[in-house]
Amino acid sequence: MSEVSLHKVVKRYEGVEAVRGIDLTIGDKEFVVLVGPSGCGKSTLLKILAGAQPPDAGTIELDGAPIELSSPLDAQERG
């Protein structure tokens, strides 16, 4: 496992910000639960972390190094 960090990550759909500048760090072996109302961006954030959708802005880091996830397979290979 590794530490993953998101810095000011944004995802927009047709003018709507589904994810608004989120900052989040998930440490090695940490368990995280996303809770919120419908439409608040939980699934979108998971899709970004899984490599299924790229963020429109911001950075994703793995163990402090910036990464770009090109696909779910890419995300899986990186852990």
PyMOL Python script that loads the backbone (N, CA, C, O; Angstrom):
from pymol import cmd

cmd.read_pdbstr("""\
ATOM      1  N   MET A   1       0.838  -1.180   0.000  1.00  0.00           N
ATOM      2  CA  MET A   1       0.000   0.000   0.000  1.00  0.00           C
ATOM      3  C   MET A   1       0.875   1.231   0.000  1.00  0.00           C
ATOM      4  O   MET A   1       2.060   1.182   0.329  1.00  0.00           O
ATOM      5  N   SER A   2       0.265   2.330  -0.375  1.00  0.00           N
ATOM      6  CA  SER A   2       0.976   3.593  -0.456  1.00  0.00           C
ATOM      7  C   SER A   2       0.072   4.717   0.009  1.00  0.00           C
ATOM      8  O   SER A   2      -1.139   4.540   0.146  1.00  0.00           O
ATOM      9  N   GLU A   3       0.666   5.870   0.248  1.00  0.00           N
ATOM     10  CA  GLU A   3      -0.112   7.057   0.580  1.00  0.00           C
ATOM     11  C   GLU A   3      -0.541   7.743  -0.709  1.00  0.00           C
ATOM     12  O   GLU A   3       0.272   7.939  -1.612  1.00  0.00           O
ATOM     13  N   VAL A   4      -1.810   8.105  -0.796  1.00  0.00           N
ATOM     14  CA  VAL A   4      -2.318   8.831  -1.954  1.00  0.00           C
ATOM     15  C   VAL A   4      -2.855  10.180  -1.476  1.00  0.00           C
ATOM     16  O   VAL A   4      -3.544  10.263  -0.460  1.00  0.00           O
ATOM     17  N   SER A   5      -2.529  11.230  -2.224  1.00  0.00           N
ATOM     18  CA  SER A   5      -2.975  12.579  -1.880  1.00  0.00           C
ATOM     19  C   SER A   5      -3.608  13.245  -3.086  1.00  0.00           C
ATOM     20  O   SER A   5      -3.157  13.073  -4.219  1.00  0.00           O
ATOM     21  N   LEU A   6      -4.652  14.000  -2.827  1.00  0.00           N
ATOM     22  CA  LEU A   6      -5.289  14.824  -3.850  1.00  0.00           C
ATOM     23  C   LEU A   6      -5.129  16.272  -3.422  1.00  0.00           C
ATOM     24  O   LEU A   6      -5.341  16.610  -2.257  1.00  0.00           O
ATOM     25  N   HIS A   7      -4.756  17.121  -4.362  1.00  0.00           N
ATOM     26  CA  HIS A   7      -4.544  18.535  -4.074  1.00  0.00           C
ATOM     27  C   HIS A   7      -5.364  19.381  -5.038  1.00  0.00           C
ATOM     28  O   HIS A   7      -5.095  19.416  -6.239  1.00  0.00           O
ATOM     29  N   LYS A   8      -6.363  20.059  -4.495  1.00  0.00           N
ATOM     30  CA  LYS A   8      -7.213  20.973  -5.263  1.00  0.00           C
ATOM     31  C   LYS A   8      -7.816  20.305  -6.504  1.00  0.00           C
ATOM     32  O   LYS A   8      -7.883  20.916  -7.570  1.00  0.00           O
ATOM     33  N   VAL A   9      -8.254  19.051  -6.359  1.00  0.00           N
ATOM     34  CA  VAL A   9      -8.819  18.289  -7.474  1.00  0.00           C
ATOM     35  C   VAL A   9     -10.223  18.793  -7.801  1.00  0.00           C
ATOM     36  O   VAL A   9     -11.065  18.967  -6.920  1.00  0.00           O
ATOM     37  N   VAL A  10     -10.448  19.024  -9.101  1.00  0.00           N
ATOM     38  CA  VAL A  10     -11.726  19.536  -9.609  1.00  0.00           C
ATOM     39  C   VAL A  10     -12.186  18.653 -10.757  1.00  0.00           C
ATOM     40  O   VAL A  10     -11.381  18.216 -11.580  1.00  0.00           O
ATOM     41  N   LYS A  11     -13.495  18.394 -10.805  1.00  0.00           N
ATOM     42  CA  LYS A  11     -14.105  17.701 -11.945  1.00  0.00           C
ATOM     43  C   LYS A  11     -15.403  18.418 -12.283  1.00  0.00           C
ATOM     44  O   LYS A  11     -16.260  18.620 -11.423  1.00  0.00           O
ATOM     45  N   ARG A  12     -15.536  18.806 -13.570  1.00  0.00           N
ATOM     46  CA  ARG A  12     -16.723  19.531 -14.039  1.00  0.00           C
ATOM     47  C   ARG A  12     -17.451  18.718 -15.099  1.00  0.00           C
ATOM     48  O   ARG A  12     -16.837  17.996 -15.885  1.00  0.00           O
ATOM     49  N   TYR A  13     -18.768  18.852 -15.102  1.00  0.00           N
ATOM     50  CA  TYR A  13     -19.619  18.269 -16.143  1.00  0.00           C
ATOM     51  C   TYR A  13     -20.558  19.357 -16.631  1.00  0.00           C
ATOM     52  O   TYR A  13     -21.399  19.839 -15.873  1.00  0.00           O
ATOM     53  N   GLU A  14     -20.422  19.744 -17.881  1.00  0.00           N
ATOM     54  CA  GLU A  14     -21.311  20.733 -18.501  1.00  0.00           C
ATOM     55  C   GLU A  14     -21.578  21.928 -17.585  1.00  0.00           C
ATOM     56  O   GLU A  14     -22.726  22.315 -17.370  1.00  0.00           O
ATOM     57  N   GLY A  15     -20.508  22.501 -17.054  1.00  0.00           N
ATOM     58  CA  GLY A  15     -20.626  23.695 -16.235  1.00  0.00           C
ATOM     59  C   GLY A  15     -20.927  23.452 -14.767  1.00  0.00           C
ATOM     60  O   GLY A  15     -20.966  24.405 -13.990  1.00  0.00           O
ATOM     61  N   VAL A  16     -21.142  22.213 -14.365  1.00  0.00           N
ATOM     62  CA  VAL A  16     -21.414  21.883 -12.967  1.00  0.00           C
ATOM     63  C   VAL A  16     -20.155  21.280 -12.351  1.00  0.00           C
ATOM     64  O   VAL A  16     -19.579  20.340 -12.898  1.00  0.00           O
ATOM     65  N   GLU A  17     -19.735  21.819 -11.223  1.00  0.00           N
ATOM     66  CA  GLU A  17     -18.570  21.257 -10.533  1.00  0.00           C
ATOM     67  C   GLU A  17     -19.022  20.095  -9.652  1.00  0.00           C
ATOM     68  O   GLU A  17     -19.654  20.300  -8.616  1.00  0.00           O
ATOM     69  N   ALA A  18     -18.694  18.884 -10.070  1.00  0.00           N
ATOM     70  CA  ALA A  18     -19.046  17.692  -9.290  1.00  0.00           C
ATOM     71  C   ALA A  18     -18.089  17.517  -8.118  1.00  0.00           C
ATOM     72  O   ALA A  18     -18.488  17.060  -7.046  1.00  0.00           O
ATOM     73  N   VAL A  19     -16.834  17.880  -8.322  1.00  0.00           N
ATOM     74  CA  VAL A  19     -15.814  17.856  -7.266  1.00  0.00           C
ATOM     75  C   VAL A  19     -15.178  19.235  -7.265  1.00  0.00           C
ATOM     76  O   VAL A  19     -14.690  19.699  -8.295  1.00  0.00           O
ATOM     77  N   ARG A  20     -15.181  19.888  -6.115  1.00  0.00           N
ATOM     78  CA  ARG A  20     -14.738  21.286  -6.025  1.00  0.00           C
ATOM     79  C   ARG A  20     -13.468  21.446  -5.206  1.00  0.00           C
ATOM     80  O   ARG A  20     -13.533  21.646  -3.993  1.00  0.00           O
ATOM     81  N   GLY A  21     -12.347  21.363  -5.837  1.00  0.00           N
ATOM     82  CA  GLY A  21     -11.077  21.681  -5.186  1.00  0.00           C
ATOM     83  C   GLY A  21     -10.786  20.881  -3.929  1.00  0.00           C
ATOM     84  O   GLY A  21     -10.383  21.446  -2.912  1.00  0.00           O
ATOM     85  N   ILE A  22     -10.986  19.581  -3.989  1.00  0.00           N
ATOM     86  CA  ILE A  22     -10.803  18.750  -2.796  1.00  0.00           C
ATOM     87  C   ILE A  22      -9.324  18.520  -2.493  1.00  0.00           C
ATOM     88  O   ILE A  22      -8.509  18.303  -3.389  1.00  0.00           O
ATOM     89  N   ASP A  23      -9.012  18.575  -1.212  1.00  0.00           N
ATOM     90  CA  ASP A  23      -7.696  18.215  -0.689  1.00  0.00           C
ATOM     91  C   ASP A  23      -7.915  17.033   0.244  1.00  0.00           C
ATOM     92  O   ASP A  23      -8.720  17.108   1.172  1.00  0.00           O
ATOM     93  N   LEU A  24      -7.200  15.949  -0.002  1.00  0.00           N
ATOM     94  CA  LEU A  24      -7.399  14.730   0.782  1.00  0.00           C
ATOM     95  C   LEU A  24      -6.118  13.912   0.763  1.00  0.00           C
ATOM     96  O   LEU A  24      -5.481  13.768  -0.281  1.00  0.00           O
ATOM     97  N   THR A  25      -5.746  13.381   1.909  1.00  0.00           N
ATOM     98  CA  THR A  25      -4.626  12.446   1.990  1.00  0.00           C
ATOM     99  C   THR A  25      -5.112  11.182   2.676  1.00  0.00           C
ATOM    100  O   THR A  25      -5.702  11.228   3.756  1.00  0.00           O
ATOM    101  N   ILE A  26      -4.853  10.050   2.028  1.00  0.00           N
ATOM    102  CA  ILE A  26      -5.199   8.746   2.586  1.00  0.00           C
ATOM    103  C   ILE A  26      -3.884   8.022   2.831  1.00  0.00           C
ATOM    104  O   ILE A  26      -3.167   7.671   1.894  1.00  0.00           O
ATOM    105  N   GLY A  27      -3.583   7.806   4.091  1.00  0.00           N
ATOM    106  CA  GLY A  27      -2.317   7.191   4.465  1.00  0.00           C
ATOM    107  C   GLY A  27      -2.290   5.694   4.224  1.00  0.00           C
ATOM    108  O   GLY A  27      -3.325   5.057   4.025  1.00  0.00           O
ATOM    109  N   ASP A  28      -1.100   5.155   4.245  1.00  0.00           N
ATOM    110  CA  ASP A  28      -0.883   3.719   4.090  1.00  0.00           C
ATOM    111  C   ASP A  28      -1.720   2.953   5.115  1.00  0.00           C
ATOM    112  O   ASP A  28      -1.653   3.238   6.310  1.00  0.00           O
ATOM    113  N   LYS A  29      -2.501   1.992   4.653  1.00  0.00           N
ATOM    114  CA  LYS A  29      -3.335   1.112   5.471  1.00  0.00           C
ATOM    115  C   LYS A  29      -4.500   1.822   6.151  1.00  0.00           C
ATOM    116  O   LYS A  29      -5.137   1.233   7.025  1.00  0.00           O
ATOM    117  N   GLU A  30      -4.802   3.066   5.781  1.00  0.00           N
ATOM    118  CA  GLU A  30      -5.972   3.753   6.325  1.00  0.00           C
ATOM    119  C   GLU A  30      -7.233   3.278   5.618  1.00  0.00           C
ATOM    120  O   GLU A  30      -7.203   2.932   4.437  1.00  0.00           O
ATOM    121  N   PHE A  31      -8.324   3.264   6.342  1.00  0.00           N
ATOM    122  CA  PHE A  31      -9.637   2.907   5.819  1.00  0.00           C
ATOM    123  C   PHE A  31     -10.448   4.190   5.755  1.00  0.00           C
ATOM    124  O   PHE A  31     -10.557   4.904   6.752  1.00  0.00           O
ATOM    125  N   VAL A  32     -11.019   4.492   4.592  1.00  0.00           N
ATOM    126  CA  VAL A  32     -11.740   5.747   4.399  1.00  0.00           C
ATOM    127  C   VAL A  32     -13.154   5.460   3.921  1.00  0.00           C
ATOM    128  O   VAL A  32     -13.374   4.585   3.083  1.00  0.00           O
ATOM    129  N   VAL A  33     -14.106   6.205   4.461  1.00  0.00           N
ATOM    130  CA  VAL A  33     -15.502   6.108   4.049  1.00  0.00           C
ATOM    131  C   VAL A  33     -15.941   7.482   3.568  1.00  0.00           C
ATOM    132  O   VAL A  33     -15.719   8.483   4.249  1.00  0.00           O
ATOM    133  N   LEU A  34     -16.569   7.532   2.387  1.00  0.00           N
ATOM    134  CA  LEU A  34     -17.113   8.782   1.863  1.00  0.00           C
ATOM    135  C   LEU A  34     -18.615   8.796   2.117  1.00  0.00           C
ATOM    136  O   LEU A  34     -19.335   7.901   1.675  1.00  0.00           O
ATOM    137  N   VAL A  35     -19.079   9.808   2.824  1.00  0.00           N
ATOM    138  CA  VAL A  35     -20.489   9.922   3.169  1.00  0.00           C
ATOM    139  C   VAL A  35     -20.977  11.297   2.743  1.00  0.00           C
ATOM    140  O   VAL A  35     -20.289  12.296   2.952  1.00  0.00           O
ATOM    141  N   GLY A  36     -22.157  11.349   2.149  1.00  0.00           N
ATOM    142  CA  GLY A  36     -22.739  12.625   1.769  1.00  0.00           C
ATOM    143  C   GLY A  36     -24.010  12.413   0.982  1.00  0.00           C
ATOM    144  O   GLY A  36     -24.329  11.288   0.598  1.00  0.00           O
ATOM    145  N   PRO A  37     -24.737  13.489   0.740  1.00  0.00           N
ATOM    146  CA  PRO A  37     -26.001  13.380   0.013  1.00  0.00           C
ATOM    147  C   PRO A  37     -25.790  13.059  -1.462  1.00  0.00           C
ATOM    148  O   PRO A  37     -24.686  13.192  -1.990  1.00  0.00           O
ATOM    149  N   SER A  38     -26.843  12.644  -2.102  1.00  0.00           N
ATOM    150  CA  SER A  38     -26.822  12.363  -3.535  1.00  0.00           C
ATOM    151  C   SER A  38     -26.343  13.590  -4.297  1.00  0.00           C
ATOM    152  O   SER A  38     -26.781  14.710  -4.032  1.00  0.00           O
ATOM    153  N   GLY A  39     -25.440  13.367  -5.248  1.00  0.00           N
ATOM    154  CA  GLY A  39     -24.967  14.460  -6.089  1.00  0.00           C
ATOM    155  C   GLY A  39     -23.831  15.279  -5.524  1.00  0.00           C
ATOM    156  O   GLY A  39     -23.489  16.317  -6.092  1.00  0.00           O
ATOM    157  N   CYS A  40     -23.226  14.847  -4.414  1.00  0.00           N
ATOM    158  CA  CYS A  40     -22.164  15.660  -3.810  1.00  0.00           C
ATOM    159  C   CYS A  40     -20.772  15.329  -4.331  1.00  0.00           C
ATOM    160  O   CYS A  40     -19.806  15.991  -3.951  1.00  0.00           O
ATOM    161  N   GLY A  41     -20.640  14.297  -5.212  1.00  0.00           N
ATOM    162  CA  GLY A  41     -19.352  14.017  -5.826  1.00  0.00           C
ATOM    163  C   GLY A  41     -18.631  12.777  -5.325  1.00  0.00           C
ATOM    164  O   GLY A  41     -17.482  12.545  -5.700  1.00  0.00           O
ATOM    165  N   LYS A  42     -19.274  11.978  -4.488  1.00  0.00           N
ATOM    166  CA  LYS A  42     -18.619  10.774  -3.947  1.00  0.00           C
ATOM    167  C   LYS A  42     -18.190   9.816  -5.054  1.00  0.00           C
ATOM    168  O   LYS A  42     -17.030   9.407  -5.111  1.00  0.00           O
ATOM    169  N   SER A  43     -19.115   9.461  -5.924  1.00  0.00           N
ATOM    170  CA  SER A  43     -18.808   8.514  -7.011  1.00  0.00           C
ATOM    171  C   SER A  43     -17.805   9.101  -7.988  1.00  0.00           C
ATOM    172  O   SER A  43     -16.930   8.391  -8.482  1.00  0.00           O
ATOM    173  N   THR A  44     -17.926  10.378  -8.266  1.00  0.00           N
ATOM    174  CA  THR A  44     -16.986  11.037  -9.172  1.00  0.00           C
ATOM    175  C   THR A  44     -15.574  10.991  -8.601  1.00  0.00           C
ATOM    176  O   THR A  44     -14.618  10.720  -9.328  1.00  0.00           O
ATOM    177  N   LEU A  45     -15.441  11.251  -7.317  1.00  0.00           N
ATOM    178  CA  LEU A  45     -14.129  11.196  -6.674  1.00  0.00           C
ATOM    179  C   LEU A  45     -13.544   9.787  -6.761  1.00  0.00           C
ATOM    180  O   LEU A  45     -12.354   9.627  -7.034  1.00  0.00           O
ATOM    181  N   LEU A  46     -14.367   8.772  -6.531  1.00  0.00           N
ATOM    182  CA  LEU A  46     -13.885   7.391  -6.637  1.00  0.00           C
ATOM    183  C   LEU A  46     -13.469   7.056  -8.066  1.00  0.00           C
ATOM    184  O   LEU A  46     -12.492   6.335  -8.271  1.00  0.00           O
ATOM    185  N   LYS A  47     -14.197   7.569  -9.053  1.00  0.00           N
ATOM    186  CA  LYS A  47     -13.834   7.333 -10.457  1.00  0.00           C
ATOM    187  C   LYS A  47     -12.493   7.984 -10.788  1.00  0.00           C
ATOM    188  O   LYS A  47     -11.704   7.427 -11.552  1.00  0.00           O
ATOM    189  N   ILE A  48     -12.235   9.153 -10.221  1.00  0.00           N
ATOM    190  CA  ILE A  48     -10.947   9.822 -10.427  1.00  0.00           C
ATOM    191  C   ILE A  48      -9.828   8.985  -9.809  1.00  0.00           C
ATOM    192  O   ILE A  48      -8.794   8.760 -10.438  1.00  0.00           O
ATOM    193  N   LEU A  49     -10.038   8.526  -8.576  1.00  0.00           N
ATOM    194  CA  LEU A  49      -9.019   7.714  -7.901  1.00  0.00           C
ATOM    195  C   LEU A  49      -8.797   6.373  -8.587  1.00  0.00           C
ATOM    196  O   LEU A  49      -7.701   5.816  -8.532  1.00  0.00           O
ATOM    197  N   ALA A  50      -9.841   5.855  -9.236  1.00  0.00           N
ATOM    198  CA  ALA A  50      -9.732   4.568  -9.935  1.00  0.00           C
ATOM    199  C   ALA A  50      -9.160   4.711 -11.338  1.00  0.00           C
ATOM    200  O   ALA A  50      -8.911   3.706 -12.005  1.00  0.00           O
ATOM    201  N   GLY A  51      -8.946   5.941 -11.798  1.00  0.00           N
ATOM    202  CA  GLY A  51      -8.397   6.160 -13.131  1.00  0.00           C
ATOM    203  C   GLY A  51      -9.425   6.111 -14.241  1.00  0.00           C
ATOM    204  O   GLY A  51      -9.064   6.166 -15.416  1.00  0.00           O
ATOM    205  N   ALA A  52     -10.718   6.009 -13.891  1.00  0.00           N
ATOM    206  CA  ALA A  52     -11.774   5.940 -14.906  1.00  0.00           C
ATOM    207  C   ALA A  52     -12.078   7.303 -15.512  1.00  0.00           C
ATOM    208  O   ALA A  52     -12.548   7.386 -16.647  1.00  0.00           O
ATOM    209  N   GLN A  53     -11.813   8.376 -14.762  1.00  0.00           N
ATOM    210  CA  GLN A  53     -12.013   9.738 -15.253  1.00  0.00           C
ATOM    211  C   GLN A  53     -10.857  10.603 -14.773  1.00  0.00           C
ATOM    212  O   GLN A  53     -10.456  10.509 -13.613  1.00  0.00           O
ATOM    213  N   PRO A  54     -10.321  11.439 -15.644  1.00  0.00           N
ATOM    214  CA  PRO A  54      -9.253  12.339 -15.205  1.00  0.00           C
ATOM    215  C   PRO A  54      -9.840  13.568 -14.514  1.00  0.00           C
ATOM    216  O   PRO A  54     -10.949  13.989 -14.843  1.00  0.00           O
ATOM    217  N   PRO A  55      -9.114  14.144 -13.568  1.00  0.00           N
ATOM    218  CA  PRO A  55      -9.578  15.411 -12.998  1.00  0.00           C
ATOM    219  C   PRO A  55      -9.401  16.532 -14.017  1.00  0.00           C
ATOM    220  O   PRO A  55      -8.522  16.459 -14.876  1.00  0.00           O
ATOM    221  N   ASP A  56     -10.226  17.557 -13.925  1.00  0.00           N
ATOM    222  CA  ASP A  56     -10.083  18.722 -14.798  1.00  0.00           C
ATOM    223  C   ASP A  56      -9.014  19.681 -14.280  1.00  0.00           C
ATOM    224  O   ASP A  56      -8.451  20.464 -15.045  1.00  0.00           O
ATOM    225  N   ALA A  57      -8.740  19.619 -12.998  1.00  0.00           N
ATOM    226  CA  ALA A  57      -7.706  20.460 -12.387  1.00  0.00           C
ATOM    227  C   ALA A  57      -7.209  19.755 -11.134  1.00  0.00           C
ATOM    228  O   ALA A  57      -7.851  18.837 -10.624  1.00  0.00           O
ATOM    229  N   GLY A  58      -6.062  20.197 -10.651  1.00  0.00           N
ATOM    230  CA  GLY A  58      -5.495  19.635  -9.441  1.00  0.00           C
ATOM    231  C   GLY A  58      -4.522  18.509  -9.731  1.00  0.00           C
ATOM    232  O   GLY A  58      -4.287  18.144 -10.883  1.00  0.00           O
ATOM    233  N   THR A  59      -3.961  17.967  -8.659  1.00  0.00           N
ATOM    234  CA  THR A  59      -2.968  16.905  -8.802  1.00  0.00           C
ATOM    235  C   THR A  59      -3.292  15.728  -7.886  1.00  0.00           C
ATOM    236  O   THR A  59      -3.911  15.872  -6.832  1.00  0.00           O
ATOM    237  N   ILE A  60      -2.846  14.565  -8.333  1.00  0.00           N
ATOM    238  CA  ILE A  60      -2.909  13.345  -7.535  1.00  0.00           C
ATOM    239  C   ILE A  60      -1.469  12.914  -7.309  1.00  0.00           C
ATOM    240  O   ILE A  60      -0.666  12.887  -8.241  1.00  0.00           O
ATOM    241  N   GLU A  61      -1.148  12.578  -6.065  1.00  0.00           N
ATOM    242  CA  GLU A  61       0.205  12.131  -5.735  1.00  0.00           C
ATOM    243  C   GLU A  61       0.159  10.748  -5.116  1.00  0.00           C
ATOM    244  O   GLU A  61      -0.753  10.424  -4.356  1.00  0.00           O
ATOM    245  N   LEU A  62       1.141   9.946  -5.444  1.00  0.00           N
ATOM    246  CA  LEU A  62       1.325   8.631  -4.845  1.00  0.00           C
ATOM    247  C   LEU A  62       2.677   8.649  -4.150  1.00  0.00           C
ATOM    248  O   LEU A  62       3.716   8.783  -4.797  1.00  0.00           O
ATOM    249  N   ASP A  63       2.660   8.514  -2.840  1.00  0.00           N
ATOM    250  CA  ASP A  63       3.879   8.605  -2.027  1.00  0.00           C
ATOM    251  C   ASP A  63       4.656   9.891  -2.306  1.00  0.00           C
ATOM    252  O   ASP A  63       5.886   9.881  -2.356  1.00  0.00           O
ATOM    253  N   GLY A  64       3.934  10.991  -2.487  1.00  0.00           N
ATOM    254  CA  GLY A  64       4.548  12.299  -2.670  1.00  0.00           C
ATOM    255  C   GLY A  64       4.955  12.652  -4.080  1.00  0.00           C
ATOM    256  O   GLY A  64       5.406  13.771  -4.326  1.00  0.00           O
ATOM    257  N   ALA A  65       4.807  11.721  -5.022  1.00  0.00           N
ATOM    258  CA  ALA A  65       5.178  11.978  -6.419  1.00  0.00           C
ATOM    259  C   ALA A  65       3.913  12.155  -7.263  1.00  0.00           C
ATOM    260  O   ALA A  65       3.016  11.313  -7.209  1.00  0.00           O
ATOM    261  N   PRO A  66       3.829  13.237  -8.041  1.00  0.00           N
ATOM    262  CA  PRO A  66       2.648  13.454  -8.891  1.00  0.00           C
ATOM    263  C   PRO A  66       2.476  12.322  -9.905  1.00  0.00           C
ATOM    264  O   PRO A  66       3.447  11.842 -10.489  1.00  0.00           O
ATOM    265  N   ILE A  67       1.225  11.906 -10.102  1.00  0.00           N
ATOM    266  CA  ILE A  67       0.920  10.868 -11.084  1.00  0.00           C
ATOM    267  C   ILE A  67      -0.283  11.289 -11.921  1.00  0.00           C
ATOM    268  O   ILE A  67      -1.085  12.121 -11.497  1.00  0.00           O
ATOM    269  N   GLU A  68      -0.399  10.711 -13.106  1.00  0.00           N
ATOM    270  CA  GLU A  68      -1.582  10.854 -13.947  1.00  0.00           C
ATOM    271  C   GLU A  68      -2.073   9.448 -14.236  1.00  0.00           C
ATOM    272  O   GLU A  68      -1.338   8.624 -14.780  1.00  0.00           O
ATOM    273  N   LEU A  69      -3.310   9.177 -13.874  1.00  0.00           N
ATOM    274  CA  LEU A  69      -3.884   7.852 -14.093  1.00  0.00           C
ATOM    275  C   LEU A  69      -4.597   7.840 -15.435  1.00  0.00           C
ATOM    276  O   LEU A  69      -5.545   8.596 -15.647  1.00  0.00           O
ATOM    277  N   SER A  70      -4.143   6.987 -16.336  1.00  0.00           N
ATOM    278  CA  SER A  70      -4.699   6.967 -17.690  1.00  0.00           C
ATOM    279  C   SER A  70      -5.846   5.977 -17.854  1.00  0.00           C
ATOM    280  O   SER A  70      -6.589   6.043 -18.834  1.00  0.00           O
ATOM    281  N   SER A  71      -5.993   5.057 -16.899  1.00  0.00           N
ATOM    282  CA  SER A  71      -7.052   4.048 -16.997  1.00  0.00           C
ATOM    283  C   SER A  71      -7.191   3.340 -15.650  1.00  0.00           C
ATOM    284  O   SER A  71      -6.320   3.464 -14.789  1.00  0.00           O
ATOM    285  N   PRO A  72      -8.280   2.599 -15.468  1.00  0.00           N
ATOM    286  CA  PRO A  72      -8.391   1.803 -14.245  1.00  0.00           C
ATOM    287  C   PRO A  72      -7.254   0.784 -14.103  1.00  0.00           C
ATOM    288  O   PRO A  72      -6.800   0.519 -12.990  1.00  0.00           O
ATOM    289  N   LEU A  73      -6.798   0.219 -15.206  1.00  0.00           N
ATOM    290  CA  LEU A  73      -5.679  -0.722 -15.152  1.00  0.00           C
ATOM    291  C   LEU A  73      -4.416  -0.028 -14.644  1.00  0.00           C
ATOM    292  O   LEU A  73      -3.666  -0.595 -13.850  1.00  0.00           O
ATOM    293  N   ASP A  74      -4.187   1.194 -15.104  1.00  0.00           N
ATOM    294  CA  ASP A  74      -3.044   1.984 -14.644  1.00  0.00           C
ATOM    295  C   ASP A  74      -3.132   2.200 -13.134  1.00  0.00           C
ATOM    296  O   ASP A  74      -2.139   2.040 -12.424  1.00  0.00           O
ATOM    297  N   ALA A  75      -4.311   2.563 -12.645  1.00  0.00           N
ATOM    298  CA  ALA A  75      -4.501   2.776 -11.207  1.00  0.00           C
ATOM    299  C   ALA A  75      -4.261   1.490 -10.432  1.00  0.00           C
ATOM    300  O   ALA A  75      -3.631   1.511  -9.375  1.00  0.00           O
ATOM    301  N   GLN A  76      -4.755   0.373 -10.948  1.00  0.00           N
ATOM    302  CA  GLN A  76      -4.589  -0.914 -10.281  1.00  0.00           C
ATOM    303  C   GLN A  76      -3.113  -1.306 -10.210  1.00  0.00           C
ATOM    304  O   GLN A  76      -2.652  -1.799  -9.180  1.00  0.00           O
ATOM    305  N   GLU A  77      -2.379  -1.093 -11.286  1.00  0.00           N
ATOM    306  CA  GLU A  77      -0.957  -1.441 -11.310  1.00  0.00           C
ATOM    307  C   GLU A  77      -0.142  -0.609 -10.329  1.00  0.00           C
ATOM    308  O   GLU A  77       0.874  -1.071  -9.811  1.00  0.00           O
ATOM    309  N   ARG A  78      -0.588   0.618 -10.075  1.00  0.00           N
ATOM    310  CA  ARG A  78       0.126   1.494  -9.136  1.00  0.00           C
ATOM    311  C   ARG A  78      -0.245   1.214  -7.682  1.00  0.00           C
ATOM    312  O   ARG A  78       0.413   1.695  -6.760  1.00  0.00           O
ATOM    313  N   GLY A  79      -1.299   0.436  -7.489  1.00  0.00           N
ATOM    314  CA  GLY A  79      -1.693   0.057  -6.135  1.00  0.00           C
ATOM    315  C   GLY A  79      -2.737   0.940  -5.564  1.00  0.00           C
ATOM    316  O   GLY A  79      -3.165   0.736  -4.428  1.00  0.00           O
TER     317      GLY A  79
END
""", "prot")
cmd.dss("prot")
cmd.show_as("cartoon", "prot")
cmd.util.cbc("prot")
cmd.orient("prot")
